[in-house]
Amino acid sequence: MEATMKIEYVWLDNSGCDANGMGIDVFIVLNDGRRGFVCLDFKKDDPLFAEIIANRASSEAKTDGECVYWENGARLSLDEILDAFEPFLLEDASVAGGFA
């Protein structure tokens, strides 16, 4: 029986992932051991995500294993995450404070 992929952990990095240093990365750990990030820049035209990007310091991401969601109703599905997922390379671990 094949295990169902789940999101185990999420963490926001407000240091900026877009060309202007204004984006937000969502660091993600999947239950298959993969670790990586998704830059929210691809969702910047969605008003709920624009609010998260604008209120960088107060945005807290949570997961129920199936998606990443925020208090304001913004939500990233597992499929969206996998489409935009960028895995950590080993040398990235120090940049993410040992997260990888």
LOLORO-571275 format. One line per 8 residues: number of its first residue (from 1); their letters; for each residue z, x, y of C-alpha. Coordinates in nm, 3 decimals. Example, Ala and Ser with C-alpha at 12.3 -4.5 7.8 and 13.67 -1.06 7.14 Angstrom:
# LOLORO-571275
1	as	0.780 1.230 -0.450 ~ 0.714 1.367 -0.106 .
END
This chain:
# LOLORO-571275
1	meatmkie	0.000 0.000 0.000 ~ -0.103 0.139 0.340 ~ 0.170 0.174 0.603 ~ 0.126 -0.017 0.928 ~ 0.095 0.203 1.235 ~ 0.374 0.152 1.486 ~ 0.481 0.297 1.819 ~ 0.818 0.466 1.773 .
9	yvwldnsg	0.893 0.596 2.121 ~ 0.758 0.581 2.477 ~ 0.842 0.778 2.789 ~ 0.683 0.777 3.136 ~ 0.582 1.091 3.322 ~ 0.539 1.015 3.692 ~ 0.398 1.357 3.780 ~ 0.040 1.227 3.810 .
17	cdangmgi	-0.248 1.233 3.566 ~ -0.539 1.128 3.786 ~ -0.750 1.347 4.015 ~ -0.522 1.268 4.311 ~ -0.198 1.332 4.121 ~ -0.107 0.965 4.147 ~ -0.146 0.838 3.791 ~ 0.123 0.788 3.533 .
25	dvfivlnd	0.118 0.921 3.177 ~ 0.278 0.724 2.898 ~ 0.393 0.970 2.631 ~ 0.388 0.810 2.289 ~ 0.517 0.894 1.942 ~ 0.353 0.706 1.656 ~ 0.518 0.650 1.319 ~ 0.253 0.865 1.149 .
33	grrgfvcl	0.387 1.167 1.339 ~ 0.119 1.187 1.608 ~ 0.238 1.253 1.960 ~ 0.032 1.225 2.271 ~ -0.021 1.047 2.595 ~ -0.220 0.777 2.765 ~ -0.298 0.804 3.135 ~ -0.268 0.461 3.297 .
41	dfkkddpl	-0.554 0.543 3.535 ~ -0.792 0.331 3.323 ~ -0.577 0.024 3.407 ~ -0.543 0.086 3.782 ~ -0.755 -0.220 3.872 ~ -0.516 -0.451 3.688 ~ -0.261 -0.579 3.946 ~ 0.034 -0.542 3.706 .
49	faeiianr	-0.050 -0.178 3.633 ~ -0.124 -0.111 4.002 ~ 0.234 -0.226 4.069 ~ 0.369 0.017 3.806 ~ 0.169 0.305 3.952 ~ 0.282 0.219 4.307 ~ 0.650 0.192 4.203 ~ 0.649 0.511 4.001 .
57	asseaktd	1.019 0.586 4.002 ~ 1.131 0.239 3.896 ~ 0.887 0.176 3.612 ~ 1.042 0.177 3.266 ~ 0.818 0.140 2.962 ~ 0.949 -0.014 2.642 ~ 0.802 -0.072 2.299 ~ 0.846 -0.326 2.023 .
65	gecvywen	0.639 -0.110 1.786 ~ 0.326 -0.318 1.843 ~ 0.270 -0.252 2.213 ~ 0.407 -0.082 2.523 ~ 0.530 -0.325 2.786 ~ 0.700 -0.339 3.123 ~ 0.937 -0.585 3.288 ~ 0.662 -0.708 3.523 .
73	garlslde	0.454 -0.836 3.227 ~ 0.211 -0.544 3.199 ~ 0.127 -0.462 2.840 ~ -0.077 -0.206 2.645 ~ -0.172 -0.305 2.293 ~ -0.174 -0.053 2.010 ~ -0.556 -0.074 2.004 ~ -0.576 0.008 2.378 .
81	ildafepf	-0.336 0.296 2.325 ~ -0.537 0.439 2.036 ~ -0.861 0.411 2.237 ~ -0.713 0.611 2.526 ~ -0.476 0.833 2.321 ~ -0.487 1.207 2.390 ~ -0.292 1.406 2.130 ~ -0.067 1.693 2.230 .
89	lledasva	-0.183 2.039 2.153 ~ 0.091 2.276 2.042 ~ 0.081 2.464 2.374 ~ 0.145 2.136 2.560 ~ 0.496 2.105 2.414 ~ 0.662 2.311 2.688 ~ 0.490 2.104 2.958 ~ 0.641 1.789 2.811 .
97	ggfa	0.989 1.939 2.790 ~ 0.966 1.986 2.415 ~ 0.859 1.625 2.361 ~ 0.582 1.738 2.127 .
END
